[in-house]
Amino acid sequence: MSDPNETRKPSSDFLWLIPGLILGGLLWFLYQQWQAPVAPTNPSIEHGTWLTPAQIIPDYALLDHRGEDFTPARLQGQWTFMFFGFTHCPDVCPTTMALLDNVAKRAEKQGLPAPQVVFVSVDPVRDTVEQLSRYVPYFNEDFIGVTGSMVEINRMTRNLGIVYAYDEPKEPGGDYEVDHSAAILLFNPQGHYTAMFGAPHSAAGLASDYARILQHFETK
């Protein structure tokens, strides 16, 4: 007859079960961690500001320098650099357009997909389709010039934070200058506003950041 005060010892089968339970729990935890989505990280860029999240821009209806419709759909399928200016600009605009041509050539030399480059006029009264067709291809045959009604230009620039103002002409009906933002904007292949590069710009710096961005998203 057993002693009621005797302490019952755990069976050897139960003792062997404990490590198995611990190991199983650990494996399950590791599996859950592996399955959990990893929060996306932003590419490391040195010369611009990455926007988190990327901004979806409302619709606009403009024309390119060939007279074809230019809507947000034209930004999809490739990375796009966009710059705002006017064809009568004496310095900043031609300098920036030449710089963007340099960036495109640097990308090509590195075997990278060339970015789409879009020049949007904030002086649609003087910058007609015909005027842009003479101006934009001078810098690069693949660049796209964009113009349209003042209403549509304002709709686009307002949503992108681009500001500009017209100076008074020196004489009635004479030429006038346009003060405008010198930032270069970057759109991702979904057509969303993704990064902003403020002046002063460097072709080497912009090309380097572009390469980093492509590498980042190719390895994700």
N, C-alpha and C positions, 0 to 999 in steps of 0.2 A: 504494500500500500504506500502511495507516494505521500511525502510530507507536504501539506498545504502551504507551508512557509518557504518551501524550496523555490529559488529563483529559476525560471525556465530560461534556458540558453537558446539563442536563435539557432535555427538549423543551418547547416553548412550550405544548403541550396540557396537560402535567402541571402547569406553573406556574399555568395558569388553573384547574386542578382543586382546588388547595389552598384558595383562598378559599371555594369552594363547599362543601368538606367542613367548614370551620370554621363557615360560616353554617348549614349543615344541623345540625351538632352543637349550636349555640347554640339554634336553633329547637326541637330535640328536648328540650333541657334545660328551656326555658321551658314547653313543652307538659306535661312531666312535673310541673313545679312547679304549673301551673295545675290539673292533674288531681288532685294530692295533696290528701287531706282536710285541712281546716283545723281545728285543735284548737278546740273550743268555748270561748268565754270566758264568764265569769259576769257577770250584770248588776251594775251599780254601785249598791249600796244603802248608805244612810248610817246607818240606824237599826237594822240587824239583822245577823245573821251568816248568810252563804250556805253551805250544806252541799255539799261536793264529795267524793264523788258524793252525789246524793240518796239517802235511805235508804228501803228497802222494808220496810214494817212487816208483821209476821206477822198472820194472820187473827185477828179478834175478832168476837163476835156480841153486839150490843147492841140497844136499842130507842130510837126517837126519841120525841118528845113527842106524836106521834100514834098511838103503839103499833105503828109499822111497823119492820121489821128495819133495823138500821143496821150495815153491814159495810164493809170497805174499798172495795167497789164503789161506795158512795155518794160517794166522793171523786173519782171519775173524771169527766172531761169538763169540769171547770172548776177555777179556782184556789179554794182553800179556806183561810180563816183559822179556827184552832181555839183555843179557850180553855178552861181547866179551872178549875172552882170549885164553888160550892154555893149553893143558892137562899137559904139563911139568912145568907149573907155580908153583913155590914153596910156594907161600903165598897168594897173592891177589885173585887168581881164586878159590882155594878151600874154602877160607874164605867167599867169596861172594856167592858161590854155597850153602854153608851151611846156610848162612844168608837167601837166597831166599827160602830154604826149611823151615826155621823158619817162614818166612812171609806166606807161603802157609798154614802151620799148624795153625798159628794164625787166618787166614781168615776162615779156616774150623771150628775152635772153636767158632767163632762169627756167624756161620751159613751163611757165605758169599760164593759166587761162587769162587772156587779156581782159581787164575790166571794161565794162561799158562806160563811156564817158558822155554825160549829158550837160549841155550848156543851156541854161534857162534865162531868157532875156527878161529883165524887169523894166524894159523900155519898149513895150509892144507897139507904140505909135510909130517909132522910126524903124524898129527891128521887125520888118515884115518877113514872110517866108523867103522872098527873093533876096533880101538883105542877108539873112542868115545863111542862105545857100551859097553866098559868095564868101562869107566870113569864116564859118566853122570848118569847112574842108581844108582851108589854108593850113590849119594846124594839124589835122589828121583826117583822112578820108572816112575813117570809121566813126568819128565823133558825131553826136546828134545835137542839133540846135533846136530849141523849142521856143515857140511864141504862142500868142493867142489873145483873147480879149482881156482887158484889164480886170474884169470880174473874175475870170478863171485864174489869172496870174495871182491875184490877191487871195483867192481861195487856197491855192497851193502854198504860197509863201507864208500865209498866216498860220497854217497848220504845222509848218516846219520851223517856225520861229525866225524866219528870214525877214529882215527889215531893210527898207530903202526909202529914199526921199529925193525929190527933184529940186535942183537949184534953179533960181530964177535966171532966165537968159539975160545976157548983157544988153541985148537990144531986142525990141519986139520981133517975135518970129525967128529969132536967132537960135544958135545951138545952145544946149544946156547940158550940165553935168548931172549925173545921178550918183548919189552917195548910197552905197549898198554893203551888205555883209560880205566879207571875204572868205567865209568858211567854206570848206569842202565837205559835203555830206556823203555818207556811205550807206547804200541800201543792200540788204541781203537778197539772196535769190528768191525769197518769197515776196519781195517788193516792199519790205518793211524798213523804216528808217532805223539804222543800227548804230552808227558812230558819226562823230563830228570832229573834223580836224580844223583847228583854228589857225589863223595867220600869226607869224610868218610861216610859209610852207617850205618844205625841203623835199626835192624829188627823191633823194636817197632815203630820207626818213619815211616818206609816204609809201615808197615801194617796199621798204623793209617791213612796215606794219602790215601791208597788204599780203606779203608772203607769210607772215606770222598768222594772220587770220585764216588764210587758206589751209595752212598746215594744221592749225588747231581744229578746224572743222572736218578735215580729212581723217584725222586720227581719233575722232570721237566715236 
